[in-house]
Structures are given as C-alpha cells and as structure tokens.
C-alpha cells in the first residue's frame, strides 16, 4: 500500500494505492469514489474495498476529496477529475496500465464517477464503471433532509445532474441498486439507464438481493457477495 499520494495541493486531495501480490507490470487499474452525500466520510473509511480489487489482479485507488459545505460541488467534481488525470499521468510508475482504467462509486460517489465520462464529444479513457446506489438527479435534494446542510443550488442542479448529460458512448455501465433501497434510488437508476441507452452506451442493471443503501457498499469488500462479484466482473471488462 502507498497512502496519501497527492493529486493536488489541498490536504484532502490524495489517493491511497493498494496492489495485488506479485510482479506489477501494466496491471488493470480501478478507482473507487466514496459516498456520504458529498459531506461526510473519507477514503480511509473504504480501504476494505481494495481487497476485492486486488484479489482480481488490479491496482485499487481509493479517492479522497474535500467535503461540502466547506466547498461546493464544482470543487469536488474538479477534484475527482484531477484524481483521474493523476492516474493517467502517473499510474504506470506504480506498475499500472492507464489504458485499463475502470471506476466505481457509491451514492454520491456514483454521482461523481459519472462526472469522469460525461463528455460525449471526446474519449474519457475509462473502460467501464460500476455505479452503486447512485444519485443522478440533484433536484429532489433541494427539498430533502440535506437542504439546510449542503443547500444544493439551482445552478448546481443544472450543471451537475448527470441525468441530463451526454456521455462517452464507449464506456460500459453497470447500474446497481440494493433491493431494499428507497424508491427514489430505483427510479433514478431506471431513468438514468434509459437515457444512457438512448445515447448508445452499453448498460446493465442489477438489483442486489436483501441489500440496503449501506449494506450494499459494505458488501463490495466481502468475497462471495453479489456486490463484490459485480465489482470483480467490471475489472474483467
């Protein structure tokens, strides 16, 4: 493991790298972006997911970023994009192949993962993505329990709701939702999947049996679970 590798100047702008055993020579690379409604948790809370990634023979990169309300969404989106650029520029020095990059994220992290391939006019450099319990339309959050804390603006809704964006059509997307998630997570995933398919992306949808919003991300690091198996399949894309 190599911890707290800086991709920017802010103390939050770091990644942790985890490696499979054996020789490292042009290995597949996987970035994971944590959730927490953009305002809680850190990369340190999700190191366990690296076990699934490294067991599949890939380098795991767990991404850190600054949190709302101290910063706004524009800053966080810029951070994850710069983390992706760091991977492109530097992962070969750690035995990884930037041409074999996949990405996953949970909840707000799934939202942020979409920001890495949401320019349909140019290649994103991402082969595939696993989006777990994601938020794809920010408008409902303006009247949610988050309103007082992070106060999503109309401008942020318009600029950062992936449900209305164009995407790189070469990226394979798996959208996954826990079977016991609340209705909005299922509805947003269905609408987002439909929009991606209309744009020509290859999309698959899975429902994780008996899983809720938090157990689903826990399972990403547990061998033998449906979530971990989905993540491992992504690494074989």
PERA-V901450 format. One record per residue. N is the residue number from 0. PHI is phi as a letter, one per 20 degrees, with the letter a starting at -180 (NA if undefined). Layout:
# PERA-V901450
n & phi
N & PHI
N & PHI
This chain:
# PERA-V901450
n & phi
0 & NA
1 & c
2 & e
3 & l
4 & e
5 & f
6 & d
7 & b
8 & e
9 & f
10 & f
11 & e
12 & e
13 & c
14 & c
15 & d
16 & d
17 & c
18 & c
19 & f
20 & f
21 & n
22 & f
23 & d
24 & b
25 & l
26 & f
27 & f
28 & c
29 & c
30 & d
31 & d
32 & d
33 & f
34 & d
35 & o
36 & l
37 & m
38 & c
39 & b
40 & m
41 & b
42 & g
43 & f
44 & f
45 & c
46 & g
47 & f
48 & f
49 & f
50 & f
51 & f
52 & f
53 & f
54 & f
55 & e
56 & n
57 & d
58 & e
59 & e
60 & c
61 & e
62 & e
63 & d
64 & b
65 & f
66 & d
67 & f
68 & e
69 & f
70 & c
71 & e
72 & g
73 & g
74 & f
75 & f
76 & f
77 & f
78 & f
79 & f
80 & f
81 & f
82 & f
83 & f
84 & f
85 & g
86 & g
87 & g
88 & e
89 & c
90 & f
91 & f
92 & f
93 & d
94 & n
95 & d
96 & d
97 & f
98 & f
99 & d
100 & e
101 & c
102 & c
103 & c
104 & a
105 & d
106 & l
107 & f
108 & f
109 & f
110 & g
111 & f
112 & f
113 & f
114 & f
115 & e
116 & c
117 & e
118 & d
119 & f
120 & e
121 & b
122 & f
123 & e
124 & m
125 & d
126 & e
127 & b
128 & b
129 & d
130 & d
131 & d
132 & l
133 & e
134 & d
135 & d
136 & c
137 & e
138 & g
139 & f
140 & f
141 & f
142 & d
143 & d
144 & f
145 & e
146 & g
147 & f
148 & e
149 & d
150 & l
151 & g
152 & e
153 & g
154 & f
155 & f
156 & g
157 & f
158 & f
159 & c
160 & e
161 & f
162 & g
163 & d
164 & e
165 & e
166 & c
167 & f
168 & f
169 & e
170 & e
171 & e
172 & c
173 & d
174 & d
175 & c
176 & c
177 & f
178 & g
179 & e
180 & f
181 & f
182 & g
183 & g
184 & f
185 & f
186 & f
187 & f
188 & f
189 & f
190 & f
191 & f
192 & g
193 & f
194 & f
195 & f
196 & f
197 & f
198 & e
199 & n
200 & f
201 & e
202 & c
203 & c
204 & c
205 & c
206 & d
207 & e
208 & g
209 & m
210 & d
211 & d
212 & f
213 & e
214 & f
215 & f
216 & f
217 & g
218 & f
219 & g
220 & d
221 & d
222 & g
223 & n
224 & e
225 & f
226 & f
227 & f
228 & f
229 & f
230 & f
231 & f
232 & f
233 & g
234 & f
235 & e
236 & f
